[in-house]
Amino acid sequence: MKNKTKYTIILALMILATIASIILTFIPLQKACGASEGCSIVNTSQYETTLGIKNAHIGLIAFPILAILTILELRKSHRYQKRLITLGMLLGSAFAIYFLYIQFFVLKALCKYCLVVDIGVILSLGLILFFEEKIEGKK
């Protein structure tokens, strides 16, 4: 997979994650999800915050930053940008795996927007780890 293709896919996933975070932050849960869906259970549980900050609000900050870093990487590649993107995806994936565990095994309820975010971050990390580009100067 070409480097530009990989980062274009990651950018699309970060834009989707940002949109999901916007929905969870600004649209009332009854309108976004419906009363009978798992979104209400997940987003009103004790797990809706991390260190006192709503998870959706963290996403509103983290995903646009990762999207901007990805855009910069697409425009002109720099090692530090790749490292920051990789670090962001590692941290995001650790949280995503934790949140997926909470949804599936603790709450036994799923939020479709949370799933978009969690799966998107994990897929992005997979792209970074499993589709490494060739480093110039090394054979």
Order of alpha helices (4+ residues) and beta strands (2+ residues): alpha-alpha-alpha-beta-beta-alpha-alpha-alpha
